[in-house]
Amino acid sequence: MNKIAIIGGGIVGASAAFYLSKAEDFDITVFDEKTGQATSAAAGIIAPWLSKRRNKQWYQLAHHGAALYRQLAQDANLDTQAFSKVGVFVNRNKPESLDDLSRLAQARIKTAPEMEVIEKWDKQTIVDRMPYLSDWAKPGLFVSGGARVDGKHLIAQLETASNLTIRNGKANITVKNHEVLVNQEHYDSIVIAAGAFAKELVSPFGFELKITPQKGQLIELQSNLIQADDNMPIVMAESLSELIPIGNHQVLVAATHENDAGFDLRATQPEINGLVQNAEVTMPKLAGHIANMITEVRVGTRPYTADFAPFMSTIPGFDNVWIANGLGSSGLTTGPISGKLVADDIMSGTGFDGYTKPISNYLSEI
């Protein structure tokens, strides 16, 4: 029996555990401290095809990650709280910018059939399909293959679908004569999937992990005045916060990107006010009332790299220790496929070609 330790129970760790659990000869233990976990605080938008990022490895990972969700939803029996294909609506304020976006979408669908249908929506279509935005209703592009993911529900359901042991609390790594121990126990394979909190786990190997924490906050609104339901598309309004309908009269407003907050997990009023102000632009009739509709504030810490790219690899000199990190704000899109790639490499040595830059970009010797 191959003993595997996975440090971190967020999207990467939970996904790796799920795929490894399909093999009969693995005994999997997940160490999960949960504090500050980005996944549990996140609501993901699965629509990477409209991004203008130039990083080819990121797009390869992201669009294959989006495609993976369809099969993952079946294999893990995910419900619509965890994953729901509702489509995504993206607006542009200038007609020429919308035309550019449409051309990009038409080019991308040739290699990403999971986008399904692309439509231009005018004001009347928006009013008909998303009545809570009727007073804003700016033209944009609808992609029917877009989906929403709730991180907390997703990892809970992946854990349920996996045969593993979960140990709540902190994991410590020690290296003695090239043997790697987790909480003084030997494991045949180790996966470091601790997100923004992974630096201290990497230092015993003689490396500094070059990631930085980024705080993210989002708010949940609920009111009978919000004419929304969970079958409506995600809305990505240009230069504003995303709107994610999650139930009858319920909408998430997401999310802040705070680079100087470190690991401070407190909800902070200035940032919440900013989310409220963005929501008031798209729902102007509710201006002055939205702050009173907040039912929950979620706070988490994302891991970022200098080039905003995720990476996966074994630790140099330790071929039984894997690391996956740096997912940033695309974590719920790139997380499951990152976990699967790690699991596949553990089981079959498939590697990560085309999906990541060299690990040397993200580690420096101490």
KOLSEVO-996935 format. One record per residue: residue in three letters; x, y, z of N, C-alpha, C in turn. Coordinates in steps of 0.1 Angstrom, whole numbers, padded with zeros to 4 digits, always signed. Each point is the difference from the previous one (the first is absolute). Layout:
! residues N
ALAXYZXYZXYZ/...
END
This chain:
! residues 366
MET+0008-0012+0000-0008+0012+0000+0009+0012+0000/ASN-0003+0009-0010+0008+0013-0001-0006+0010+0009/LYS+0007+0005+0010-0005+0010+0009+0003+0014-0006/ILE-0011+0008-0001+0001+0013-0006-0005+0011+0010/ALA+0008+0010+0002-0004+0011+0008-0002+0012-0009/ILE-0012+0006+0001-0003+0012-0007-0002+0011+0010/ILE+0008+0010-0001+0000+0011+0010-0008+0012-0006/GLY-0012+0002+0005-0008+0010-0006-0013-0006-0006/GLY-0011+0004+0006-0013-0006-0004-0008+0009-0009/GLY+0006+0010-0006-0007+0009-0010-0002-0007-0013/ILE-0002+0008-0010-0004-0006-0013+0010-0009-0006/VAL+0013+0003+0001+0011-0008-0006+0001-0013+0008/GLY+0001+0001+0013+0001-0012+0009-0012-0009-0001/ALA-0012+0006+0000-0012-0008-0001-0001-0007-0013/SER+0004+0007-0011-0001-0006-0013+0010-0011-0002/ALA+0013+0002+0005+0010-0010-0001-0005-0013+0008/ALA-0005+0002+0012-0005-0011+0008-0011-0008-0007/PHE-0009+0008-0007-0011-0007-0007+0005-0009-0011/TYR+0009+0005-0008+0005-0008-0011+0009-0011+0005/LEU+0008+0002+0010+0008-0011+0005-0009-0011+0007/SER-0011+0004+0005-0009-0009+0007-0006-0011-0010/LYS+0001+0003-0013-0005-0010-0009+0009-0012-0002/ALA+0012+0002+0004+0010-0012+0000-0002-0007+0013/GLU+0002-0014+0000-0003-0008+0012+0012-0001+0009/ASP+0012+0004-0004+0011-0003+0008+0006+0013+0007/PHE-0009+0010+0002+0004+0012+0007-0007+0002+0013/ASP+0007+0003+0010-0005+0004+0013+0002+0015+0002/ILE-0010+0008-0001+0001+0014-0001-0004+0007+0013/THR+0009+0009+0004-0003+0008+0012+0001+0015-0004/VAL-0010+0008+0002+0000+0014-0003+0001+0008+0013/PHE+0010+0008+0001+0002+0009+0012-0006+0013-0004/ASP-0010+0005+0008-0007+0012-0004-0002+0009+0012/GLU+0007+0011+0000-0001+0010+0011-0012+0010-0002/LYS-0004+0001-0013-0012+0008-0004+0001+0015+0002/THR+0007+0005+0010+0001+0014+0003+0004+0008-0012/GLY-0008+0009-0005+0004+0009-0011-0001-0006-0014/GLN-0005-0013+0000+0000-0007-0013-0008+0008-0011/ALA+0007+0002-0011-0006+0007-0011-0012-0006-0006/THR+0000-0014-0001-0011-0007-0006-0013+0002+0007/SER+0001-0002+0013-0013+0000+0008-0006+0014+0000/ALA+0007+0010-0003-0005+0014+0000-0004+0004-0014/ALA+0003-0009-0010-0001+0005-0014-0013-0005-0007/ALA-0004+0009-0009-0010-0004-0010+0006+0001-0014/GLY+0001-0010-0007+0008+0000-0012-0008+0002-0013/ILE+0006+0007-0009-0006+0002-0013+0008-0008-0011/ILE-0006-0010-0006+0007-0008-0009-0003+0005-0014/ALA+0009+0009-0004-0001+0006-0014+0013+0006-0004/PRO+0010-0009-0001+0014+0006-0003+0002+0004-0015/TRP-0010-0003-0008+0003+0001-0015+0000+0015-0004/LEU-0006+0009+0008+0000+0014-0004+0011+0008+0006/SER+0009-0007+0007+0012+0007+0006+0010+0004-0011/LYS+0006+0012+0001+0010+0004-0009+0014-0003+0005/ARG+0002-0008+0010+0013-0003+0005+0008-0007-0011/ARG+0013+0004-0001+0009-0005-0010+0007-0013+0004/ASN-0001-0003+0013+0007-0012+0005-0006-0013-0006/LYS+0007-0006-0009-0006-0012-0007-0002-0012+0009/GLN+0009-0001+0010-0001-0011+0009-0013+0002+0009/TRP-0002+0012+0004-0012+0003+0008-0012-0003-0008/TYR-0001+0004-0012-0012-0002-0008-0002-0015-0002/GLN+0010-0007-0003-0001-0015-0002-0005-0006+0012/LEU+0005+0004+0012-0005-0006+0012-0015+0004+0003/ALA-0003+0013-0003-0013+0005+0004-0011-0006-0009/HIS+0003+0000-0013-0011-0005-0009-0002-0015+0001/HIS+0011-0007+0002-0002-0015+0003-0006-0002+0014/GLY+0003+0009+0009-0007-0001+0013-0015+0002-0001/ALA-0004+0010-0008-0014+0002-0002-0007-0012-0006/ALA+0007-0006-0010-0006-0012-0007-0001-0011+0010/LEU+0010-0002+0009+0000-0011+0010-0012+0000+0009/TYR-0006+0012+0003-0011+0001+0009-0012-0009-0003/ARG-0003-0001-0013-0011-0008-0004+0001-0014+0004/GLN+0012-0006-0002+0002-0014+0004+0001-0001+0015/LEU+0007+0009+0006+0001+0000+0015-0014+0001+0007/ALA-0009+0008-0005-0013+0001+0005-0007-0013+0000/GLN+0002-0008-0010-0006-0013-0001+0007-0010+0009/ASP+0013+0000-0001+0008-0010+0008-0002+0001+0015/ALA+0000+0013+0005-0001+0003+0014-0015+0003+0004/ASN-0009-0002-0009-0014+0003+0003-0002+0013+0007/LEU+0005+0011-0007-0001+0013+0006-0014+0005-0002/ASP-0006+0007+0010-0013+0006-0002+0001+0014-0005/THR-0011+0007-0002+0001+0013-0006+0004+0011+0009/GLN+0001-0003+0013+0006+0009+0009+0015+0001-0002/ALA+0006-0012-0003+0015+0000-0002+0003+0005-0014/PHE-0007-0005-0010+0003+0004-0014-0013+0001-0008/SER-0001+0010-0008-0012+0002-0008+0003+0008-0013/LYS-0003-0006-0011+0003+0006-0013-0012+0010-0003/VAL+0002+0012+0003-0011+0010-0002+0004+0011-0011/GLY+0012-0001-0005+0004+0010-0010+0006+0012+0007/VAL+0007+0008-0008+0007+0012+0005-0003+0011-0010/PHE-0003+0012+0005-0003+0012-0008+0011+0010+0003/VAL+0007+0004-0011+0011+0010+0002-0003+0012-0008/ASN+0000+0012+0006-0004+0012-0007+0013+0008-0004/ARG-0001+0008-0010+0010+0010-0003-0007+0014-0002/ASN+0006+0010+0005-0007+0013-0001+0001+0007-0014/LYS+0010-0004-0008+0002+0005-0013-0003-0010-0011/PRO-0008+0003-0010-0003-0010-0010+0012-0006-0007/GLU+0010+0007-0002+0012-0006-0006+0007-0010+0009/SER-0001+0003+0013+0006-0010+0010-0009-0013+0000/LEU-0013+0002-0001-0008-0012-0001+0002-0008-0012/ASP+0003+0007-0011+0003-0007-0013+0013-0008+0002/ASP+0010+0006+0006+0013-0007+0003-0002-0012+0008/LEU-0009+0001+0010-0003-0011+0009-0007-0011-0008/SER-0009+0003-0008-0007-0010-0008+0010-0007-0009/ARG+0009+0007-0007+0010-0007-0008+0009-0009+0008/LEU+0004+0004+0012+0008-0009+0008-0008-0013+0003/ALA-0013+0002+0004-0008-0012+0004-0002-0009-0012/GLN-0002+0005-0012-0002-0008-0012+0013-0007-0003/ALA+0012+0006+0002+0013-0007-0002+0002-0011+0010/ARG-0004+0003+0013+0003-0010+0011-0009-0012-0001/ILE-0012+0002-0005-0010-0012+0000+0005-0011-0009/LYS+0009+0003-0010+0005-0010-0009+0007-0011+0007/THR+0007+0004+0011+0007-0010+0008-0006-0002+0014/ALA-0011+0006+0003-0006-0001+0013-0015-0002-0002/PRO-0005-0011-0005-0014-0003-0003-0009+0001+0012/GLU+0007-0001+0012-0008+0001+0013-0006+0014+0001/MET+0004+0010-0008-0006+0013+0001-0015-0001-0005/GLU-0003-0009-0008-0013-0004-0006-0006+0011-0009/VAL-0008+0010+0005-0007+0009-0008+0005+0014+0004/ILE+0003+0009-0011+0004+0014+0002-0011+0009-0006/GLU-0005+0009+0008-0010+0009-0005+0003+0014+0005/LYS-0004+0010-0009+0000+0014+0005-0013+0003+0005/TRP-0001+0006+0012-0012+0004+0007-0002+0015-0001/ASP-0011+0004-0004-0004+0014+0000-0007+0004+0013/LYS-0004+0012+0002-0006+0004+0012-0013-0008+0003/GLN-0008-0002-0010-0013-0007+0002+0002-0014+0005/THR+0010-0007-0006+0003-0013+0004+0005-0001+0014/ILE+0008+0010+0004+0004+0000+0014-0011+0002+0010/VAL-0009+0009-0004-0012+0003+0008-0009-0013+0002/ASP-0001-0007-0011-0008-0012+0000+0007-0011+0008/ARG+0013-0002-0002+0007-0011+0006+0005+0003+0015/MET+0003+0012+0003+0005+0004+0013-0007+0013+0005/PRO-0013-0001+0004-0007+0012+0003+0005+0008+0011/TYR+0008-0005+0009+0006+0008+0011+0010+0010-0005/LEU+0004-0002-0013+0010+0010-0006-0007+0009-0010/SER-0013+0001+0000-0008+0007-0010+0003+0015-0001/ASP+0005+0006+0011+0003+0014+0000+0015+0003-0004/TRP+0007-0010-0002+0014+0001-0005+0001-0005-0014/ALA-0002-0013-0002-0002-0006-0013+0009+0005-0012/LYS+0013-0002+0002+0009+0004-0011+0003-0012-0009/PRO+0000+0002-0013+0003-0012-0009+0012-0007+0003/GLY+0000-0013-0003+0012-0008+0003-0001-0014-0007/LEU+0009-0009+0004+0001-0013-0006-0004-0011+0010/PHE-0008-0009-0004-0004-0011+0008+0006-0013-0005/VAL+0007-0007+0009+0006-0013-0004-0007-0011+0009/SER-0007-0009-0007-0009-0009+0008+0008-0010+0008/GLY+0012-0003-0004+0008-0010+0007+0006+0004+0013/GLY-0001+0013+0003+0005+0005+0013-0007-0006+0012/ALA+0007-0001+0011-0006-0006+0011+0004+0007+0013/ARG-0007-0003+0011+0003+0005+0013+0004-0011+0009/VAL+0009+0002+0009+0005-0010+0010+0000+0006+0013/ASP-0005-0007+0010+0001+0005+0014+0011-0009+0007/GLY+0011+0006+0004+0011-0007+0004-0003-0009+0012/LYS-0007+0005+0010-0002-0007+0012-0008-0013-0002/HIS-0011+0001-0009-0008-0011-0003+0008-0010-0008/LEU+0009+0005-0009+0007-0008-0009+0010-0009+0007/ILE+0008+0005+0009+0010-0008+0007-0007-0010+0010/ALA-0012+0004+0006-0007-0009+0009-0005-0012-0008/GLN-0005+0002-0012-0005-0011-0008+0011-0008-0006/LEU+0012+0006-0003+0011-0008-0004+0005-0009+0011/GLU+0000+0005+0012+0005-0008+0011-0010-0012+0003/THR-0013+0003-0002-0010-0011+0002+0002-0011-0011/ALA+0004+0004-0012+0002-0009-0011+0013-0008+0001/SER+0009+0004+0009+0013-0006+0001+0002-0009+0012/ASN+0008-0010-0001+0003-0009+0011+0013+0005+0006/LEU-0001+0009+0011+0012+0006+0006-0003+0003+0014/THR+0011+0002+0007+0000+0005+0014+0003+0015+0000/ILE-0008+0007+0008+0003+0014+0001+0004+0003+0014/ARG+0012+0007+0002+0005+0004+0013-0001+0015+0000/ASN-0008+0005+0009-0001+0014+0002+0011+0005+0008/GLY+0007+0011-0004+0011+0005+0007+0012+0002-0009/LYS+0010+0005+0006+0012+0004-0007+0009-0012-0003/ALA+0006+0000-0012+0010-0010-0004+0014+0006+0000/ASN+0010-0007+0005+0014+0005+0000+0008-0010-0008/ILE+0010+0005-0008+0009-0008-0007+0014+0001+0006/THR+0006-0012+0001+0014+0000+0004+0007-0009-0010/VAL+0013+0004-0003+0008-0008-0009+0012-0005+0008/LYS+0001-0013+0001+0012-0006+0007+0007-0010-0009/ASN+0012+0002-0003+0008-0008-0009-0008-0004-0013/HIS-0005+0011-0005-0008-0001-0013-0013-0007+0002/GLU-0004-0004+0012-0013-0006+0002-0010+0011+0004/VAL-0011+0000-0006-0010+0011+0003-0011-0006+0009/LEU-0002+0007+0011-0010-0004+0010-0011+0011+0001/VAL-0012-0004+0001-0012+0009+0003-0005-0003+0014/ASN+0002+0010+0009-0004-0002+0014+0007-0013+0005/GLN+0013-0002-0004+0008-0011+0005-0004-0013-0006/GLU-0009-0001-0010-0004-0012-0006+0006-0001-0014/HIS+0003-0013-0004+0005-0002-0014-0012-0002-0009/TYR+0001+0007-0012-0009-0003-0011+0007-0002-0013/ASP-0005-0009-0008+0006-0003-0013+0000+0012-0009/SER-0011+0007+0000-0002+0012-0009-0006+0011+0008/ILE+0005+0012-0003-0005+0012+0007-0004+0011-0010/VAL-0012+0006+0002-0004+0011-0008-0002+0012+0008/ILE+0007+0011-0003-0001+0012+0007-0010+0009-0008/ALA-0012+0002+0005-0010+0007-0006-0007+0010+0009/ALA+0009+0007+0007-0004+0009+0011-0002+0015-0004/GLY+0000+0002-0013-0003+0014-0005+0009+0010+0006/ALA-0005+0011+0004+0008+0012+0005+0007-0004+0013/PHE-0003-0011+0006+0007-0004+0013+0011-0010-0002/ALA+0004-0002-0012+0010-0011-0003+0014+0004+0002/LYS+0004+0012+0002+0014+0004+0001+0007-0008+0011/GLU-0005-0001+0012+0007-0007+0010+0001-0015-0002/LEU-0009-0005-0008+0001-0014-0004+0011-0003-0010/VAL+0004+0010-0007+0011-0002-0011+0014+0003+0006/SER+0000+0008+0010+0014+0004+0005+0008-0012+0005/PRO-0005-0011+0006+0008-0011+0004+0008-0006-0011/PHE-0004+0002-0012+0006-0006-0012+0012+0009-0005/GLY+0001+0011+0007+0011+0010-0004-0004+0010-0010/PHE-0013+0002-0002-0005+0010-0010-0009+0010+0007/GLU+0000+0012-0006-0010+0010+0003-0011-0001-0011/LEU-0012-0001+0003-0011+0000-0009-0004+0014-0004/LYS+0001+0004-0012-0003+0014-0005-0015+0002-0003/ILE-0008+0000+0011-0014+0004-0002-0003+0011+0010/THR-0011+0007-0003-0004+0010+0009-0015-0001+0003/PRO-0005+0003+0012-0014-0001+0003-0008+0011-0005/GLN-0012-0002-0005-0009+0010-0004-0013-0002+0006/LYS-0005+0010+0008-0013-0002+0007-0011+0003-0010/GLY-0011-0008+0002-0012+0002-0008-0012-0001+0008/GLN-0009+0010-0002-0013+0001+0007-0011+0000-0010/LEU-0011-0006+0004-0012+0001-0008-0012+0001+0009/ILE-0011+0005-0005-0012+0001+0008-0012-0007-0006/GLU-0008-0005+0009-0013-0007-0005-0011+0009+0003/LEU-0009+0003-0010-0011+0008+0002-0013-0008-0001/GLN-0010+0003+0008-0013-0007-0001-0011+0010+0003/SER-0009+0001-0009-0012+0009+0002-0010-0003-0011/ASN-0013+0000+0004-0011-0002-0010+0000+0011-0011/LEU+0008+0011+0002+0001+0010-0010+0009-0003-0011/ILE+0008-0011+0002+0010-0004-0010-0007-0011-0009/GLN-0004+0003-0012-0007-0009-0009+0010-0009-0007/ALA+0006-0009+0008+0010-0010-0005-0003-0014+0005/ASP+0004-0010-0008+0000-0014+0005+0012-0007-0005/ASP+0002-0012+0005+0013-0007-0002+0001-0006-0014/ASN-0010+0002-0009+0002-0004-0014+0005+0011-0009/MET+0002+0012+0006+0004+0011-0008+0015+0000-0002/PRO+0005+0006-0011+0015+0000-0002+0008+0008+0010/ILE+0012-0003+0001+0010+0008+0007+0002+0013-0009/VAL+0002+0011+0007+0001+0013-0007+0014+0005+0003/MET+0008+0003-0011+0013+0006+0002-0001+0013-0007/ALA-0004+0010+0007-0001+0014-0005+0013+0007+0000/GLU+0003+0006-0011+0014+0006-0002+0003+0010+0011/SER+0011-0002+0007+0006+0009+0010-0009+0000+0013/LEU-0008-0010+0001-0009-0001+0013+0002-0014+0005/SER-0006-0002+0012+0001-0013+0007-0009-0010-0008/GLU+0003-0013+0001-0008-0010-0006-0012-0002+0008/LEU-0011-0004-0007-0013-0003+0007-0003-0015-0003/ILE-0002-0007+0011-0003-0015-0002-0013-0003+0007/PRO-0011-0002-0007-0013-0004+0006+0002-0014+0006/ILE-0004-0002+0012+0002-0013+0007-0013-0006+0005/GLY-0011+0007-0001-0013-0005+0005-0011+0011-0003/ASN-0012-0003+0004-0011+0009-0001+0003+0013+0008/HIS+0002+0011-0007+0002+0013+0006+0014+0001+0007/GLN+0009-0009-0004+0014+0000+0006+0010+0002-0011/VAL+0010+0009+0003+0011+0003-0009+0012+0001+0008/LEU+0011-0005-0005+0014+0002+0005+0006+0012-0008/VAL+0007+0008+0007+0007+0011-0007+0015-0003+0003/ALA+0008-0002-0010+0014-0005+0001+0009+0007-0009/ALA+0012+0000+0004+0006-0001+0013+0012+0010+0000/THR+0005+0003+0012+0011+0010+0001+0013-0007-0003/HIS+0010+0008-0003+0014-0005-0003+0009+0009+0008/GLU+0003-0004+0012+0007+0009+0010+0015-0006+0002/ASN+0009+0008-0006+0014-0005+0000+0008+0003+0012/ASP-0005+0009+0009+0008+0004+0011-0006-0004+0014/ALA-0009-0009-0001-0007-0004+0013+0006-0013+0006/GLY+0010-0006-0007+0006-0012+0006-0010-0011+0003/PHE+0001-0005+0013-0009-0010+0004-0011+0005+0010/ASP-0003+0012-0001-0011+0006+0008-0013-0004-0006/LEU-0007-0008+0008-0013-0006-0004-0012+0007+0005/ARG+0002+0012+0005-0012+0008+0004-0007+0006-0011/ALA-0013+0000+0000-0008+0008-0009+0002+0015+0003/THR+0002+0007-0011+0004+0015+0002-0010+0008-0008/GLN-0005+0011+0007-0011+0008-0005+0003+0007-0013/PRO+0012+0006-0002+0003+0007-0012-0002-0009-0013/GLU+0005-0012+0002+0000-0009-0012-0015-0005-0002/ILE-0007-0002+0011-0014-0004-0001-0008+0011-0007/ASN+0003+0013+0004-0006+0011-0006+0002+0001-0015/GLY+0012-0004-0004+0003+0000-0014-0008-0010-0008/LEU-0002-0012+0006-0009-0010-0006-0014+0005-0001/VAL-0005+0006+0011-0013+0006+0000-0002+0010-0011/GLN+0010+0009-0001-0001+0011-0011+0000-0006-0014/ASN+0008-0010-0002-0001-0007-0013-0013-0006-0003/ALA-0006-0006+0010-0013-0006-0002-0011+0010-0002/GLU+0002+0012+0006-0010+0011-0002+0001+0005-0015/VAL+0011-0001-0006+0001+0004-0014-0009-0009-0009/THR+0001-0013+0002-0008-0009-0008-0015-0001+0005/MET-0002+0003+0012-0014+0000+0005-0004+0013+0006/PRO+0000+0011-0008-0002+0014+0005-0012+0002+0008/LYS-0011-0007-0002-0012+0002+0008+0001-0004+0014/LEU+0010-0008+0003+0003-0005+0014+0010+0009+0007/ALA+0005+0010-0007+0011+0009+0006-0005+0005+0014/GLY+0009-0001+0009-0004+0004+0014-0005-0011+0009/HIS-0004-0012-0007-0006-0011+0008+0009-0012+0000/ILE+0009-0001-0010+0007-0013-0001+0008-0003+0012/ALA+0006+0009+0007+0008-0003+0012-0009-0007+0010/ASN-0012+0003+0000-0009-0007+0010-0005-0014-0005/MET+0004-0003-0012-0004-0014-0005+0011-0010+0002/ILE+0011+0004+0006+0012-0009+0001-0004-0011+0011/THR+0001-0012-0004-0003-0011+0010+0013-0008+0004/GLU+0011+0002-0008+0012-0007+0003+0012+0007-0007/VAL+0011+0001+0007+0013+0004-0006+0010-0011+0000/ARG+0005-0004-0011+0010-0011-0001+0014+0006-0002/VAL+0010-0005+0007+0014+0005+0000+0009-0012-0002/GLY+0009+0001-0009+0011-0010-0002+0013+0006-0005/THR+0010-0009-0001+0013+0005-0005+0005-0008-0011/ARG+0002+0006-0012+0004-0007-0012+0015+0000-0001/PRO+0006-0010-0006+0015+0001-0003+0003+0005-0014/TYR+0009+0009-0001+0003+0006-0013+0015-0001-0002/THR+0004-0002-0013+0014+0000-0004+0002+0013-0008/ALA+0013+0003-0002+0003+0013-0007-0005+0001-0014/ASP-0002-0012-0007-0005+0001-0013-0015-0005-0001/PHE-0006+0000+0012-0014-0003+0001-0004-0014-0006/ALA+0010-0009+0001-0002-0013-0006+0000-0012+0010/PRO-0009-0009-0001+0002-0012+0009+0012-0009-0005/PHE+0004-0008+0009+0011-0009-0003-0002-0013+0007/MET+0006-0011-0005+0000-0014+0005+0013-0006-0003/SER+0005-0008+0010+0013-0007-0002+0003-0008+0012/THR+0010-0008-0001+0006-0006+0012+0010+0010+0005/ILE+0003-0001+0013+0011+0009+0006+0013-0005-0005/PRO+0009+0009-0005+0013-0005-0005+0008-0008+0011/GLY+0004-0012-0005+0008-0008+0009-0009-0010+0009/PHE-0014+0002-0002-0009-0009+0008-0011-0004-0009/ASP+0002-0012-0007-0009-0004-0010-0013-0006+0005/ASN-0002-0001+0014-0012-0004+0005-0008+0011+0007/VAL+0004+0012-0002-0007+0012+0006-0004+0009-0012/TRP-0013+0002-0001-0006+0009-0010-0005+0013+0006/ILE+0000+0010-0008-0006+0013+0004-0008+0005-0011/ALA-0012+0006+0003-0008+0007-0010-0005+0013+0007/ASN+0002+0011-0006-0003+0013+0007-0001+0011-0011/GLY-0003+0012+0006+0000+0012-0008-0012+0002-0009/LEU-0012-0006+0005-0012+0001-0009-0006+0013+0000/GLY+0002+0009+0010-0006+0013+0000-0015+0000-0001/SER-0005+0010-0008-0015+0001+0000-0006-0009-0010/SER+0008-0008-0007-0006-0010-0009+0000-0014+0006/GLY+0001+0000+0013+0002-0013+0008-0011-0010-0002/LEU-0012+0004-0001-0011-0010-0002-0001-0005-0014/THR+0006+0007-0009+0001-0004-0014+0012-0010-0002/THR+0011+0004+0005+0012-0008-0002+0003-0010+0011/GLY-0007+0001+0011+0003-0009+0012-0003-0015-0003/PRO-0012-0003-0005-0002-0015-0002+0010-0006-0010/ILE+0003+0007-0011+0009-0006-0010+0014-0001+0006/SER+0004+0010+0008+0013+0000+0007+0001-0013+0009/GLY-0011-0002+0008+0000-0012+0008+0000-0012-0008/LYS-0007-0001-0011+0000-0012-0008+0014-0002-0006/LEU+0006+0010-0005+0014-0001-0006+0010-0006+0010/VAL-0001+0005+0012+0009-0005+0011-0004-0015+0002/ALA-0012-0003+0002-0004-0014+0002+0004-0009-0011/ASP-0001+0005-0013+0004-0008-0011+0015-0002+0000/ASP+0008+0010+0004+0014-0001+0000+0004-0010+0011/ILE-0006+0000+0012+0003-0009+0010-0003-0015-0004/MET-0011-0001-0007-0004-0014-0005+0007-0005-0012/SER+0003+0009-0009+0005-0004-0013+0012+0007-0005/GLY+0005+0010+0007+0012+0008-0005-0003+0008-0013/THR-0012+0005-0001-0004+0007-0012+0006+0014-0002/GLY+0004+0006+0011+0007+0013-0001-0010+0012-0002/PHE+0006+0012-0003-0008+0012-0001+0002+0008-0012/ASP+0006-0006-0010+0004+0007-0012-0012+0008-0006/GLY+0002+0013-0003-0010+0008-0006-0008+0008+0009/TYR+0000-0004+0013-0009+0006+0010+0007+0009+0010/THR+0013+0000+0001+0007+0008+0010+0014+0004-0005/LYS+0005+0011+0005+0014+0003-0002+0009-0007+0010/PRO+0013+0000-0002+0009-0008+0009-0002+0004+0014/ILE+0002-0010+0009-0002+0002+0015+0011+0010+0004/SER+0011+0001-0006+0011+0009+0004-0005+0015-0001/ASN-0011+0003-0007-0005+0013+0000-0006+0004+0013/TYR-0004-0010+0008-0008+0003+0012+0007-0004+0013/LEU+0012-0005-0001+0008-0004+0011+0014+0007+0000/SER+0005+0004+0011+0014+0004+0001+0007-0007+0011/GLU+0012-0003-0001+0007-0007+0010+0003+0009+0012/ILE-0002-0005+0012+0002+0007+0012+0015+0001+0004/
END
